[in-house]
Amino acid sequence: STWAGYAQYFLYTRWLNLSVGGRYEHHSLVGGKFVPRVALTKAWERFHLKALFDQAYRTPNIGVIADALAGDIRPETTTAYELEAGYQFGGGASVVGNVFYLRVEDPLIYSAVDDGYFNDGTVSSYGFEVEFRIQRERWDAYAVYSWYAADENQVGLYQSGDSRRFLGTPTHKLAFSGTVHLTDRLHWNANGVLLSERAAFRYPEVAEVDLAPEFQLNTYLEYRWRQLRLGAGIANL
């Protein structure tokens, strides 16, 4: 059984807006957990800033608890620090950038060898993202670039030969999407993602390899009539 409660407080001033909150949840088998959240935000005519500190948790579900290897399993906790800034240009264009630090404690890990779950050590990373958007009368588009580096990695199943990368995770990622409004009812979209090399183990090889960069492209055509949507698309084109 689980019970939970949360509270949040807002303060709006001339210089900044403050949001402070917290949530407590108690699980009858894994105990209690409290996570806070603090955000400072401010928006001017075209410019905005945000500073954020928050925590989140993931409580193990019934299956994870039943298959816990040590008979004792705890929630995993994520702590995030983020600083964001954005600016709106003329002509419907805007750019937003943020830097972040992310730390996960007691992550819930599944072991295929032992066929069960356990809590492992801490993992953390830092990085930044930049997003550009433009919206015009007949078309709109956005592109997002992300970069990260591993900071701390005590989880053996996540470790690769490069200490700055987690196993299976790309260092660079570029995602984009664009929609052309051919008519008021007919719209065509193309979207995709580009991932850099990833460290991985590829069966039946026993040595770590670098997977080649991956590019995925999708396209979709949609017709809108009142509340009806008819569409057709091709994924992984």
C-alpha positions, 0 to 999 in steps of 0.5 A: 500500500502507498500513501502520499502528500505534497504541497507547493508555494508560489511567490510572485515579485517584481524581480523574480517568481519563486516556487517551492514544493515537496512531496512525501510518499510512504510505501509499506514495503520500501519505506518513505521518501521525501523529494523537494523542488525549488524554481526561480523564474523570470520573464521579460518581453523577449527574454526569460531565465529559469534556475531549478533544483529538484529531486524525483524518485522511482519506487520499485513496483511489485515485480521488482520487489518480488525479484529483489536479489537481496530481499531488500530494495530501495527507491532510486533518487534523482537530483537535478540542477538546471539553468535555462535562458531563452530569447524570442526573436522577431519573425516567430523565431526563438532560441532556448539553452540550458545547462544541467547536472543530473545525479541518480542514487541507488538506481534500480538495476536488473541483472540478467545473470542473476535474474533479479533486481538490486540497488547499485552505486551512484551515477551522474552526468552533466551537459547542455542543450540548445533548441531553436524554433521558428513558426511562420504562417505556412510552415514551422520547424525546430531543432535540438542539439544535446551533449552530455558527459558522464561525471561519476559511474559506480554501476558496472552495467553502465561502464564503458571503456570511455569514462566520459560515456555511459554504455549504450548512450550517445554523447551527441544528439541532434533532433529536428522536425519541420511541418509545411502547411500545404493547405489549411487542411493538408500538412506534411511533416518530416522529422528525424534524429542523429545519434553519435557513436555509442559504446556497446557489447554486440553478441556474440562478441565479448569485446566492447565496440563502437556502434556507428552513428545512427540517423533516422528519418520519418515523414508523415502526411496528415489531412484534417477535417473538423475533428477528423484526422487522416494520416499516412507516414513512413517511419525510419525512412 
